[in-house]
Amino acid sequence: MSVYNKQFKLSIKDVDLIERSMRFQISHLARTEASAQTHESIENHKKIVQLMNVLGTFHNQKIWYGQTHHTGVPLG
């Protein structure tokens, strides 16, 4: 039985490309969703929510580094 790969090794460029592609897809779906409430616009809204959740997951897993003063206190 095969097992899913739980760890991926992506470069910063790979992650940036994925995020840009998802944002492009969201903007494309949002343009078509702006029309009247149809079955298609409702489905587009659901896809937008899913994509935004994935972008949020990406954002929450990033490690943000900031400058610190020689005393160890973060700067501004």
Secondary structure by P-SEA (a helix, b strand, c coil): ccccccbbbbcaaaaaaaaaaaaaaaaaaaaaacccccaaaaaaaaaaaaaaaaaaaaaaabbbbbbbcccccccc
